[in-house]
Amino acid sequence: MESKHVAGSMPGLTGLRGVAAMMVLLFHVWGEAIPRALIIDVGWFDIRCHVLFSLGWSGVQVLFVLSAFLLSLPFIRAQAGMSVSEPRLRSYFSHRIARVFPAYYVQLALLLGLGVLLSSQLPIQETELLKYLLMLFAPQPLGVGNPALNLVWWTLPIELSFYFVLPLLAFMLRWRWRYVLGAFFLGVMLLWRYAVVGLIQPDEVSLWALQLPGSLDSFGMGVLAALMHVHCVEQGYGKALYLKVLSLALLLALPAYVALFAWMDSQYQQYWSASLIFFTWTPLFSAITAVVVLACAARLNGTATLFANRAVFYLGVTSYGLYLWHYPVMKWLNDYSFIASLEGYRFPWLAMATFVVSLFLAALSWHCLESKVIGWVKARTQAAA
């Protein structure tokens, strides 16, 4: 039986998911349009506007933190005695499969079909088809490596891996184990990344390093944030002081993001090596993001205006389709649309066109497919409970 608390009571988190998807979209468009520095000279210092786009890949970390926060809440509430039992695994996995696979399979079929139509052959090797169906985009030989049809698919098996790991950790999701959990998540991440840098060829480090063990800092921050929210807000332990501290932390989040982005902008060439930034940047970024997640969950002043307004909220509702579709749409627009004939810097036009077309496809995916499947699975699992 589920707790009375539901994700729908946290609309700011839905909007935050949409912001994360937009960050990834703008990052890919900025790269496709030939990356360039966008600097505004303001007296004695420069505003390096391009970091808003060049570091848009960090939207993936936002999605990992947010996913871990929302998925771990029911398990944490059960461990805290706030619901009769933990989520049924059959229901849990049914919902996860319904959320991820249908939209992916439709896109996979469409991209394969277009490939056959345009070139009279499959755009991937037939021997790889099963791996695509299973989302095996892990490094070779375990998977196919970076997916040829849609580059953003590489994150999907990492998310799926966390779905399987989370129930195994359910017994540890208690407030008194928070330090043990934090040490576990950060320790595994550090050991994995250290091993990858030492054992893997430099050109393969990125894909290996970001597999689930190397991304447990982001997922872990989401889990720890969920523990804190349940303990301090939903159970009310020290709630007044917690909200005051959280409000102060939220005020500090923006300058903290600016400092991290400036650091990455100056040291990005050292990333993917045994460097301080490689081991510490994503944990710090994920910790700050966890503050924003907690603020949205607690509905602090200002978060609703930023993340729960109609436009941003709808981006969040359709964010999975926006995430899936923006990359192939961007490639097509840049190569075959009127944008291909434009002179000068293509980024503004390509970003606008990619967003409009991708949002249209994402809306179709949500209203005609995703919401229908999710609703059907939800009705079936509730009837079986």
Salt bridges, closest charged atoms under 4 A:
GLU32 OE1 - LYS331 NZ 3.29
ASP217 OD2 - ARG193 NH2 3.90
GLU234 OE2 - HIS5 ND1 3.88
GLU234 OE2 - ARG77 NH2 2.59
GLU234 OE2 - HIS229 NE2 3.31
ASP265 OD2 - ARG48 NE 2.53
ASP265 OD1 - HIS50 NE2 3.26
GLU370 OE1 - ARG99 NH1 2.83
